[in-house]
Amino acid sequence: GSRFETDESNGSAHFLEHMFFKGSKNTSQDQLEAEIERMGTRLNAYTSREQTVFYANIFKDDVSKTVKTLADMLLNSTFDADAIEREKKTILQEMEVVEQVEEEVVFDNLHYTAYQTSPLGRTILGPEENIRSMTRDHIINYIQANYVAPRIVVVGAGNVNHEQFVDLVSKEFAALPTKPTGPAVITNHAPAYFTGSDIRVRDDEMPLAHVAVAFESLELTNGDSPVLMVMQSLLGSFDASVTSAVNSSSRMVSTLAGHNARKYPLVNSAMTFSTQYSDTGLFGVYYVTELDKVMEAQWVVMREFQHLVNNVSDEAVEVAKAQVKATIVGQLDAGLAQVCEDIGRQMLNYGRRISLAEMFARIDAVDAPTVRRVALSLFNDKCVALSSKGNISTLPDYNWIRRHTWSLRY
């Protein structure tokens, strides 16, 4: 992912994701697309800050063909110079589209300000000047430094024979190098330093304010990660079009949805997010609202963080735990692609597959005192990172927000 790039190579991981579909030494782009269409396969990919994922939904009889296709893409792609130039235009167009999505801009800026001295602060797509200057050498250097066997997991889920799948992967990916090489190798990965700060893109012509506020959170493998899942459920998420949200078990959702002095919604939508990386994380709330409601909405959000620190009840925690478990099961039932992604992420971070029973046991172990303990360590009198865009002239300044990370109690 983009975290394993330098300032000069930022954008390489995402660019490379596109180039793997442009043909190999054994198969042209037209032949690859025709073969995928014949099999009825859905083949796609995405890049995040710490990983790149290639996935395919296939029939059971096409497992062997698909593994061979993936191996051919990853090991034998040619990266033709003309194809690189064509892809630059595609990615620049993609950047234009992303820049029109306020949520994407707000979260990119949130990472930029929270990790302004760390690689996590870089965008996934990279800056425009890097895309325009991308060459075949940049791509080859990134592959040599990062696409090595210890950092790759191949996952199959569904009607797959495990032993046969292991043998097939071992055979097709046998040429995969085991050690990183080349000038792009990063020997000392920069740690993620969190900086309390804010970035505001004010545009009074926009009809709405888009705001995200976040605290530094826990790394993915931290033993308290299930507590973050429960706290995320406690705060909740909603859209104003769902009128029943006013009766939500979440205090924050209920208040923002209309259970307040105004008797009508304070925001158009709100989402609690918990993003975890290998050595850090961001936990916060993103909301969209109108100009005259920004300050009150921000006050409610900050109040609810303090509620987690001081007043969360056993009953609320039990409800949140049930919701978390239902969400996990629902995600696994959503499709095999989700299952594969879950397994792959766990193998890369934990080195093993965490069973549903184990995950449920860890969630069941969370109680109200545990939530208050973790919330105290993360939210009480701690610096925040804030990103906002739009009609935000009424958004309180950083000192006001920082002041509301603690409360005097007698």
Salt bridges, closest charged atoms under 4 A:
ASP7 OD1 - ARG122 NE 2.89
GLU35 OE1 - ARG38 NH2 2.58
GLU50 OE2 - ARG3 NH1 2.63
GLU85 OE2 - LYS88 NZ 3.05
GLU87 OE2 - HIS18 ND1 2.72
GLU87 OE1 - LYS22 NZ 3.18
GLU94 OE2 - HIS14 NE2 3.20
GLU94 OE1 - HIS18 NE2 3.33
ASP108 OD1 - ARG49 NH2 3.16
GLU128 OE2 - ARG132 NH2 2.81
ASP198 OD2 - ARG200 NE 2.71
ASP204 OD1 - ARG202 NE 2.92
ASP224 OD1 - ARG373 NH2 3.10
ASP279 OD2 - ARG3 NH2 2.71
GLU290 OE1 - LYS293 NZ 3.62
GLU296 OE1 - ARG262 NE 2.72
GLU304 OE2 - ARG251 NH2 3.07
GLU304 OE2 - ARG303 NH2 2.87
GLU318 OE2 - LYS321 NZ 3.06
GLU341 OE2 - ARG345 NH1 3.38
ASP342 OD1 - ARG345 NH2 3.44
ASP342 OD2 - ARG353 NH1 2.58
GLU358 OE2 - ARG352 NH2 2.71
ASP364 OD1 - LYS325 NZ 2.76
ASP381 OD1 - ARG402 NH1 2.85
